Amino acid sequence: MNDLGRSGPRIGFVVSGAVGNAVTRNRVKRRLRHLAVAHVAETAAAIGPEKVGPEKIGPERIGIVVRALPRAATDPMEVSTDLASAWHDALSRLTASERNRNGVAL
């Protein structure tokens, strides 16, 4: 369980003024939040019950920060594929670094 009593990773969104006005920024955050929900289960499943990192931090203690670029407001159809690609890359790096620490061949 994380600080809020929920399991799974914590997710934060950074949407700067360069993305647009307040209405546009909030729309981008809502879209990202909706898309990220699908990836949270994937993250917990990929990490599994074993712990990650040298401090043996479980999936409920992982923090994920998503930074939206201005293109997120001008090309909303690409946000889904961009987020999925970035999420997959980050998850691959996380699990690969743990395998390397444990001496498991890739």
PyMOL commands that set and color helices and strands:
alter all, ss='L'
color gray80, all
select helices_A, chain A and resi 17-19+22-47+59-61+71-74+76-101
alter helices_A, ss='H'
color red, helices_A
select strands_A, chain A and resi 10-15+63-68
alter strands_A, ss='S'
color yellow, strands_A
deselect
rebuild
show_as cartoon
